[in-house]
Amino acid sequence: MRAIWTGAIGFGLVNIPVKLYSAVQASELDLDMLDKKDHSNIRFKRVNENTGKEVAWENIVRGYKMDDKYVVLTDEDFKKASPEKSKIIEIAEFINEADVDSIYYEVPYYLEPEKSGVKAYALLRDALTKTKKAALGNFVLRTKENLCVIKPAGDVLVVNKIRFQQEIRSTADLNIPKAESKPAELKMALELINQLSGEFDISKYKDTYADELMKLINAKAKGKKPPVTHLKIVHSNAKDLMSQLKASLQKSNHKKAS
């Protein structure tokens, strides 16, 4: 793996030198965009809006438009804006991870200690494990400030970027009609939830869509016509809710019995 950021974790007056690595990888198939007419690859070019000519990466700069003029920023400018946040994940406080709603979570990364920070890295990891706490901090990655949660996962410290409150849209514009659940329906829904409850095991769940898509691709490559499956979404009538819950319970019972 290739480190995408190097810096340190600020743990009180202790600095723990670390490298940041992406913790995830895509599971979907790598599909190319093609011209429908002759299946030629589609290429995206960075062009000058005025001349129409392609611009090389090394000639591209970033700027902020102010009073119809651009203020051009260099890599050094981004670092100068907040040098400490560009190089240090500063721990602000320790929290209960359960207090962070899932809507705030964004991207996970692995933290690897540099040689000089191995002992302090282990200390923070073990302290978080023992207290069952997570560390809340912030740092700058790729010109953007990020809040983050640091927690142990076995021997590794994982840092999850989380969104700021201001990045979460309000629900005020959603049209959610008021409705009350009938006691009998709620009782049956709770029973269904209890029947389908279990210990969380992520290994039970796989991305099977990519496999099914690959089967279709192989079939088309051999000149075979894939079968067409029509799926119709049926909108449930409120009157049918009780019968649907009963059928769901029966299905769940049958599944458990088999």
Rosetta blueprint (number, residue, H / E / L):
1 M L
2 R L
3 A L
4 I L
5 W E
6 T E
7 G E
8 A E
9 I E
10 G E
11 F E
12 G L
13 L L
14 V E
15 N E
16 I E
17 P E
18 V E
19 K E
20 L E
21 Y E
22 S E
23 A L
24 V L
25 Q L
26 A L
27 S L
28 E L
29 L L
30 D L
31 L L
32 D L
33 M L
34 L E
35 D L
36 K L
37 K L
38 D L
39 H L
40 S L
41 N E
42 I L
43 R L
44 F L
45 K L
46 R L
47 V E
48 N L
49 E L
50 N L
51 T L
52 G L
53 K L
54 E E
55 V L
56 A L
57 W H
58 E H
59 N H
60 I L
61 V L
62 R E
63 G E
64 Y E
65 K E
66 M E
67 D L
68 D L
69 K E
70 Y E
71 V E
72 V E
73 L E
74 T L
75 D H
76 E H
77 D H
78 F H
79 K H
80 K H
81 A H
82 S L
83 P H
84 E H
85 K H
86 S H
87 K H
88 I E
89 I E
90 E E
91 I E
92 A E
93 E E
94 F E
95 I E
96 N L
97 E H
98 A H
99 D H
100 V L
101 D L
102 S H
103 I H
104 Y H
105 Y E
106 E E
107 V E
108 P E
109 Y E
110 Y E
111 L E
112 E E
113 P E
114 E L
115 K H
116 S H
117 G H
118 V H
119 K H
120 A H
121 Y H
122 A H
123 L H
124 L H
125 R H
126 D H
127 A H
128 L H
129 T H
130 K H
131 T H
132 K L
133 K L
134 A E
135 A E
136 L E
137 G E
138 N E
139 F E
140 V E
141 L E
142 R L
143 T L
144 K E
145 E E
146 N E
147 L E
148 C E
149 V E
150 I E
151 K E
152 P E
153 A E
154 G L
155 D L
156 V E
157 L E
158 V E
159 V E
160 N E
161 K E
162 I E
163 R L
164 F L
165 Q H
166 Q H
167 E H
168 I L
169 R L
170 S L
171 T L
172 A L
173 D L
174 L L
175 N L
176 I L
177 P L
178 K L
179 A L
180 E L
181 S L
182 K L
183 P H
184 A H
185 E H
186 L H
187 K H
188 M H
189 A H
190 L H
191 E H
192 L H
193 I H
194 N H
195 Q H
196 L L
197 S L
198 G L
199 E L
200 F L
201 D L
202 I H
203 S H
204 K H
205 Y L
206 K L
207 D L
208 T L
209 Y H
210 A H
211 D H
212 E H
213 L H
214 M H
215 K H
216 L H
217 I H
218 N H
219 A H
220 K H
221 A H
222 K L
223 G L
224 K L
225 K L
226 P L
227 P L
228 V L
229 T L
230 H L
231 L L
232 K L
233 I L
234 V L
235 H L
236 S L
237 N L
238 A H
239 K H
240 D H
241 L H
242 M H
243 S H
244 Q H
245 L H
246 K H
247 A H
248 S H
249 L H
250 Q H
251 K H
252 S H
253 N H
254 H H
255 K H
256 K H
257 A H
258 S L
